[in-house]
Amino acid sequence: MSENEEKKDKDIKIVELCRVPREDEALAIESLLASCNIKCILQSDITRSVYPFTIDGLAEVSILVSDRDFEKSKEIISKNV
């Protein structure tokens, strides 16, 4: 990896694109963004159990993207979700 690429990677800031109440919704959005060559991170505090329900947003999934992809990601989601 060249020095410029390393510097570029260090300058990436991660921002929250949105939150969704269920993991399956987050996975659908992740797939949609991936089809547009946008990488994202799914982050949650979901406790795995046989009872997949949420209480007061405790199982919400945050979808995180690079700040460079934020506007494009917002546009893609608003048109497709």
C-alpha positions as a printed NumPy array, in Angstrom:
array([[  0.   ,   0.   ,   0.   ],
       [  1.412,   3.375,  -0.937],
       [  1.826,   6.218,   1.521],
       [ -0.999,   8.18 ,  -0.136],
       [ -3.411,   5.257,   0.203],
       [ -2.508,   4.839,   3.88 ],
       [ -3.105,   8.544,   4.528],
       [ -6.399,   8.362,   2.637],
       [ -7.571,   5.434,   4.796],
       [ -6.651,   7.278,   7.995],
       [ -8.733,  10.291,   6.914],
       [-11.957,   8.278,   6.63 ],
       [-14.586,   9.304,   9.148],
       [-17.453,   6.979,   9.966],
       [-20.904,   8.521,  10.424],
       [-24.297,   7.097,  11.286],
       [-26.531,   6.913,   8.241],
       [-29.655,   5.693,  10.024],
       [-31.089,   3.314,  12.605],
       [-33.561,   0.555,  11.926],
       [-35.55 ,  -1.483,  14.437],
       [-34.694,  -4.943,  13.094],
       [-31.622,  -6.774,  11.856],
       [-33.349,  -8.024,   8.689],
       [-34.029,  -4.413,   7.638],
       [-30.391,  -3.533,   8.275],
       [-29.221,  -6.48 ,   6.176],
       [-31.488,  -5.401,   3.312],
       [-30.044,  -1.873,   3.426],
       [-26.511,  -3.275,   3.635],
       [-27.183,  -5.333,   0.503],
       [-28.678,  -2.334,  -1.31 ],
       [-25.67 ,  -0.158,  -0.494],
       [-23.252,  -2.937,  -1.477],
       [-24.958,  -3.164,  -4.882],
       [-23.988,   0.506,  -5.321],
       [-20.389,  -0.172,  -4.203],
       [-20.854,   1.474,  -0.815],
       [-19.419,  -0.289,   2.208],
       [-21.225,  -0.032,   5.504],
       [-20.945,  -1.31 ,   9.043],
       [-23.881,  -2.668,  10.999],
       [-23.659,  -2.005,  14.714],
       [-26.058,  -3.125,  17.416],
       [-26.392,  -4.397,  20.93 ],
       [-28.735,  -7.184,  19.899],
       [-28.746, -10.015,  22.362],
       [-29.235, -13.279,  20.53 ],
       [-32.255, -15.138,  21.805],
       [-35.201, -17.198,  20.679],
       [-37.439, -14.15 ,  21.201],
       [-36.489, -11.666,  18.448],
       [-38.367,  -8.581,  19.605],
       [-37.315,  -5.084,  20.568],
       [-38.095,  -3.118,  23.693],
       [-37.694,   0.661,  23.564],
       [-35.182,   0.481,  20.726],
       [-32.788,  -1.817,  22.571],
       [-32.226,  -3.958,  19.497],
       [-31.92 ,  -1.139,  16.99 ],
       [-29.248,  -1.535,  14.356],
       [-27.146,   1.483,  13.394],
       [-25.939,   1.628,   9.823],
       [-22.592,   3.386,   9.551],
       [-20.931,   4.638,   6.367],
       [-17.931,   6.702,   5.384],
       [-18.592,  10.439,   5.503],
       [-17.647,  10.502,   1.807],
       [-20.508,   8.114,   1.006],
       [-23.063,   9.66 ,   3.363],
       [-25.022,  11.852,   0.925],
       [-25.066,   9.216,  -1.812],
       [-26.193,   6.587,   0.713],
       [-29.008,   8.814,   1.997],
       [-30.202,   9.361,  -1.559],
       [-30.121,   5.631,  -2.367],
       [-32.098,   4.759,   0.752],
       [-34.691,   7.487,   0.214],
       [-35.336,   6.266,  -3.337],
       [-35.435,   2.551,  -2.544],
       [-36.655,   1.982,   0.993]])
